[in-house]
Amino acid sequence: MNYNKPKLGIIGTVGVPAKYGGFETLAEHLALNLSSEYQTTVYCSATNYARHERVKEWKGIRLVYLPVSANGVQSIIYDIVSMVHALFFMDVMLVLGVSGCLFLPVFKMLAPRKQVVVNVDGLEWRRGKWKGIAKKFLRFSEGIAVRFADEVITDNAAIQQYVREIYGVESRLIEYGADHVEHFEKQPEHHRKYPFLAADYAFKVCRIEPENNIHLVLEAFARHGKMPLVLVGNWENSEYGHDLRKIYLQYSNLYLLDPIYQHDELNMLRSNCALYVHGHSAGGTNPSLVEAMYLGLPVLSFGAVYNRITTQERAIYFETAEDIITALRKLPELDLGQIAHDLKWIADMRYLWSIISKKYAMAFKGIEREVGVPTLESTKQYMPLKSAA
């Protein structure tokens, strides 16, 4: 490890190596890709790693463990304690999420020259799971983060516009990378375990929450009754998921699977689907959506503005269960190969970790931000003419 490099601290994730979510994957790839420029420390939640997993260094990344959960109410304490440590030991602090940002005024008062970059996430306070005081607190923290950060990162143009209109602040638009996912071919043992692989099927993986519109998707596929749907999620973590599974297990075309922690197996199921279903209605640029795009999958997406921006209006969209049924009936008429091709092209242009890491490095150094977003219309001359099959 080169101790002469500027010290970068990444705060707000469960930790690395990534095995939990989008922010963890972001932290991992930033730390690895920027290793030639920064000596990076990632703050980790000890409660999520077994004692034998708590190494002090991983692939040149320094790891600092805190005995607090990175999620829920404890995330506030987790982030603040991380910031206190970073106050003394880091030159640049990247905060992912706004939970602990009420400490930023103190941080900037004590260390005004240290660079603070905050990714405000997908307007977390708007998510349906937050109510009352929690919702108000997250919105308050968001305002503090935008006001006191040296650079504000937004991951979607719609959130960038929101920050501009509500706070009068021009944020940097930096999305997520997707080129860490790989296509896995089906093997004979997979066919034995998952008989549905023999036919075309739709696939969805997500947290089982109302804002991901699981109820709409299940209702539509159950009523349509033809195309198999494979849906992987944490069904038993909530009454919502438990009740839905109980209702829809009876349908022969629905495969409601528990979480799959073997990445190769999960990517095999996702890679080989005929249609990827994305139901997220909250947040900004969603990692699972850009991953599906990078894999070259045709996407049926909930028509939220965030998703339309991410896919540049090249996916198939729905708002209701009826919309999904109509789309499924029209699938034979659609050029799914062209849809997949367009989405893959967008991902190759925008959602690569080399591009994302470069943009973060510019934010850390305060370099002038890029202007404009490449679109299919403005760059058609660079696109291959043949559609991907």
N, C-alpha and C positions, 0 to 999 in steps of 0.2 A: 504494500500500500504506500502511495506517494503522499507524504505528510506536508508537502509544499503546495499542494493544490488547494483551491478554495474549498471550504467545508460546507456541504449541502445536507440539510436535515429534512427528511420527508415525514410528515406528521399526519395522523388521521386514519391510518389503515390498520387492519389486524396485524399485518406484517408480511415479510417475505421469507422463504419462497412463497409465491402466490398460490393459494389453494382455496380462496374464499369468494372473491368477487372482483368487480371491475377496477376499483381503486387499488387493490393489491396488485393486480396485473399491471396497471399503470406504473405503480411505484417500482416494481421489479424491472420493467423494461427501461424506464428512465434511468434508474441507477446503473444498469448494465451498459446502456448505450452512451451514457455521459461519463463513463469511468475514466476516459482519457482527460477529461476537463475538471472533474470534481471528485473529491473524497467524500463519499456519500454515507450517511447514517440513516437507517430506516428504524423508526420507533415501532416496537411490536408489543402486542398484548400477550403476556405470559400465560394468561388463562386459556389461550387457544393453541398452545404448543406444549406437548409433553416435555418433561424435563430433559430427556435425551435429545430433543429437537432444538433446544435453545443454545445454538452455537453463537459465539461472539462475532463471527465473521462468515459470510457466505458469498463466494465468488467475488471477493474483494469488497463487498458491501459490509459495513459495520452495522451490527444489530444491537439495539438497546431495548431490553425487556422491562415492561412495567406491570406490576401485579394488579392491573385493572382491566376491565373489559373495554374493548374499543367500540362497543355497540350499546344502544339504549341510553339510559340516563347517565351511566358511568362514562360514556364517551366524552362528556364535558370535562370531567376530572382527568381522564386519560389525555385529552388534547392539551389541557392547561399544563399538566405536569411535563408533557413532552416539550411544550414551548419554554417552560422555565429552564429545562436542560439545554435547549437550543440557544437560549439567551446567552449562555456562557460559552458554548462550544461551537456554534455554527456561524458561518458568514452569510448564508442564504437559507431561508426557511420556506419550504413549500408545504402549505396546509391544504389537505384534501377534505373538503366539507367545512361547515361553519359552526359545528357544535361548541367548540371551545374558544371561538373568536372574540368573546367578550373580554378576553385577556389581552387582545391586541393593543388597545390604548396604552396599557402598562408596558407592554413589550416595546412599543415604539418610543415611549417616553424614556425608557432605560437604555435603549439601543437604537437611536434614530438613524444610524448609518447602515444598519443591517437590512438587507433586502428581504422583504416579506411578500410572497406570492401566494394567493389564495384561489383555489378552484372552488367556486360556490356550489358545485354539483347541480342537480336538476331541480332547483327550487324545492328543497326537501320539505319545507313547511306546508306545501300544498298537498302532500301525499295524504291519502285517506286514513292511514293508520295513526296519524297524529291528531290529537284533539285538544281543545281547551288551552291550558297553560303551556303544554309542550309545543303546540303550533305557534303560539304567540312568542315563545322564547326563541324558537328557530328563526322566525322572521326578524326578531330583534337582533339575533346574532348575525343574520345575513346582512343587515344594515350596518352593523359595526364592522364586519369583514370588508364590505365594499368601501367604507369610508377610510379605514386605516391601512389597508393593504397597499403596498407600492404598485403591485400589478394584480389585476383581477382576471381570472381565467373563466370563461364560459365555454361549455362543450357543444353548444348548438346555437344557430343564428337567432332562433326565437328567444332563447334566454339572454343572448347578447342584447337583443332589442329591449327586453324587459329591464335589464340593468341600466341601459341607456335612458329609457323613459322614466323609470321610477327614481333612480339615483343620480342621473346626469353624469354617469361615469362610462367612459369608453373602455370596454373590456377586450381582452384578446380571445379570439375564437380558436380554441384548440380541442379537437375531438379525441377519439381513441384509435389506437392501432388494432389491427385484426390479423396480421400476418404471422401470429404465433400458432394459429389453428392449422391443422393438417387434414387432408382427405385420407380416410382409411377405407380400404376395400373390404367388402364382406368376405368372410372366411366360412368354411363348412361348419365350424363350431358355433359361429354366430347364427347361422340358419337354424341349427338345432335348438338354440336358446330362444331365438326370436323368430318364430314361423312367419310373422307378418313381413319379413324381409323379402319373401318370394314375390310380393306384389308391390305396386306403387302405394306409397303411404305419405301422409302428412306428418310433420313432426313439430313439437314445441317443447322447450325446456325453460322453466322460470320458477320464481317463487309463487306459491299458490296464494295470491292476494287478489281482492276485488279489483284493484286498479289495473291488474293485468288481464282483466276480462275473461277469466277462465270459464265463467258461467255462460257467456255468450258463445264461446268456441265450442264447449261441450254440447250445449243445446243444439247448435247448428249441425254439427257432425252427427249427433244422435238422430236428428230429424232427417237429415240427408240419407244416412244409413248405408252408404256405398263405400266411400273412400275411408280406409282405416286411418285413425289418428293415434299417434303415439305421443303421450304427454308425460314428461318427466318432471316431478316436483315434490315438494315437502308437504304432502297431503295431510299428515297427522299433526302439523304444527299449529293448526287453527281450526276453529269450529267451521269456518267457511270451507276449508279444504276437506275436512272430514265429512261434512254433509254432502258436498258435491260428489266425492268418491262413492259414497253410499248409494246415491241416486243413479250414477251413470255406470257403475261396474257391470250392470246387467246387459249393456249394449255390446254386441259381439264385435263391432268395428272400433271400439274404444279400448286402448291399452293404457291404463293409468299406472305408470311405473313410479316406484320410489326413487329418491335421489341416487344417481350413479356417480360414484366418486373416482372411478377409473376413467381418466380423461380419454384414453384411446378408445374405450368401449363407447363412451358418450359421443365422441366425434365420429365413430363409425356409424352410429344410428343417425346422427345429424347429417353427415356427409352424403348418405345414400337415400335421403328422402326425396320424394318427387315435388314436395311443396313445404316450405317452412312457414309456420304461422307465428306471427309476432303480435301479441295483444296488449303490449304496454301502452297505457294512456297518460302516464305521468313521467316526469324526468325530462332529460334532454336527449343527447345522442346515446343510445343504449348499446353497451358492448356486445350483447348477444345478437343484436341486429346487424352490426357491422361485421361480426364474425360470419354470420350466415351469408352476407353479401360477398365477403372475401372467398368463401367456399364455392361461390358461383351457384347459389340456390335461388330458384324463383321464390318470391316472398309474398305472402298474403298478410298485410299489416293493418292494424287499427289505424284509422285515418287521422290521428292526432298530428298537429302541425309539426311537432318534433320529428315524428317518423317520416312525414312527407319531405321535410328538409333533408334528413339523413339519406333518404333514398332518391332524392331529386325527382320525385313524382314518377318513378319508374317501376314501382311495385304495384300490386293489386291491393285495393283498400276496402275496409269495411267499417261500419259504425254500429250495425245491429246484427243479430243472428240471421235475419232475412238476407242481409247483404252477403254474409258468408255462404249461405245456401245458394244464392244466385251465382256467386263466383264459382262454387264447386260445380254447378250445373254447366257453366260456360267454359270450364277448363279445357275441354277438347277443342274449343274454337280458338283458344289463346295460344300465342307463340311463347310458350314458357321458356324455350331456349333463348329467345331474344331478351326476355325479361331478365333471365339469369345473367346473360352476357352483359347487359347494361349495368346491372348492379355490381357485377364483378369489376367492370371497368371503373366505376366510381370508387370502389374500395381500393383498387390499385393506384388510383390517383390521389386519394385523400387519407385512407385509413391504414397507413403503414407506420410502424414504430420509428423508422428512421426519420420520417417527416414530423411525427408528433414530438420526438425527442429534440429535434432541431428547433422547433417552435418554442418548447419549454426553455431551452438554452438561451434563446433570444429574450424570453421574458425575464430570466434570471439576471441577464446582463443589461436589461432595459433598452435593448435594441429596438428600433422602430418596427412596429408590427406590420405584417403584410396586409395588403388591401385586395379585396375581391375574392370570390370563390369560383373556381373553375366549374363550368357546367357542361353537360353534353352538347347543348346547343352551340356554345361558344368555342368548342374544341372538336367538332365533328371531323375536321380534317385530319386529326390525329388518331381517330378510331379505326380499327379493322373493319372491313366491309362485311366479312362473313360473321354470321351469328354463331355463338357457341352452342353446340348441340347439348 
